[in-house]
Amino acid sequence: MRIFVARLAGTAVFDPAGDQIGRIRDVVAGMRPGQPPRVHGMVVEVQPRRRVFLPITRVRGIEAGSVIFTGRLNVRRFEQRASEILVIGQMLDLTVEVGGEPMTVYDLAMEEVRPATWEITKVAVVRRKRRETRTVDWNEVSGFDTLQKDQGAAGLIAAFESMRAADLANALHALPGKRRIEVAAALDDERLADVLEELPLRDQMGILGTLAPERAADVLEEMDPDDAADLLQDLPEDQAARLLALMEPRDAAPVRRLLSYDENTAGGMMTTEPVILPPSATIAEALAQIRQKDLPPAVAAQVFVTRAPNETPTGTYLGVTHFQRLLRDPPSTLLGAVIDASLDPIRPELPLTEVTSYLATYNLVAAPVVDELGQLVGAVTVDDVLDHLLPEGWRDAEDWRNGD
């Protein structure tokens, strides 16, 4: 049976009882001079965001959409050996030669050559200029052992295309530094912004530092203002000021406002882009707003009602209506008639501990943040609070577990 490795990315992994325990993130192989690489096993991501090793000898079935293994899975964190290579992470997009002609690797196939013994036997390549594809035997290809300055990343990005931003960030974090930078450079601005929001701080700063200042500013514009502010806050002051100056004024303005607050206050952790509508809007309009697929669930759970203007900082804050109330009333009902004004909003200077207590006391997923003029300046969501309550560096699963 021949399996193309790039197609395994994201495949569900099931234990002998039929329970899903994780997803395939890569295939580990050992390079052998003059012979096809021997497949050692698979990198499986189990929750919470932990990458472990599944030996190929324990794989009992590879079917459409599933990998089934036998025995027990060792949950010790996967560590790549010097003699090993990640087939998806490190071999895709390499420039190789087939018959003396340069080509680019876009997939590799593994086959079971003997019971429980798998090798990389085929290489799928594409001509750079003509975009013609071929699948050739491993021994027809040369160049895998050559250090390449610029590997490119189109094949790897295609393999990870369906991943959530958090999962792609975890995959990116696990790559060697050079490969991580190549992949980040190849992502479009919006996708890179989503991924940066999910990476540990040192990875964020490392990637941002490799981008041209103009592109770094473009990526910051695509990030949520609160995430962009958190990142800029940890950069050297002159670098942060330079990037802010390169951003479009409309995108830079909310980031500057967030940077004016202490990091561990409501103002420092809030989002400046909650769902805001006037009291004259209808429930139908409100439901259309919270249906937007790009809205995080915590943001989409309520609509804040204010006088014009309806962008932060808004006109006078009037109250909030939760999506459950929106579902109970006729679509033509005006929001002004379904406002919940029973909860007082919080102030930007409220410290993290009191924000946490406020959300817990009233069983809320978000709280309105209102300034001294009665204007809505943002909203603190429960995920914003969790980001600040979890240990520093929690996105780096290894550091979190080791207590670093």
Secondary structure, 3 states (H helix, E strand, C coil): CEEEHHHHCCCEEECCCCCEEEEEEEEEEEEECCEEEEEEEEEEEECCCEEEEEEHHHEEEEECCEEEECCCCCCCECCCCCCEEEHHHHHCCCEEEECCEEEEEEEEEEEEEECCEEEEEEEEEEECCCCCEEEEEHHHEECCCCCCCCCCCHHHHHHCCCCCHHHHHHHHHHCCHHHHHHHHHHCCHHHHHHHHCCCCHHHHHHHHHHCCHHHHHHHHHHCCHHHHHHHHHCCCHHHHHHHHHHCCHHHHHHHHHHHCCCCCEHHHHCECCCCEECCCCEHHHHHHHHCCCCCCHHHHCEEEEECCCCCCCCCEEEEEEEHHHHHHCCCCCEHHHCCECCCCCECCCCEHHHHHHHHHHHCCCEEEEECCCCEEEEEEEHHHHHHHHCCCCCCCHHHHHHCC
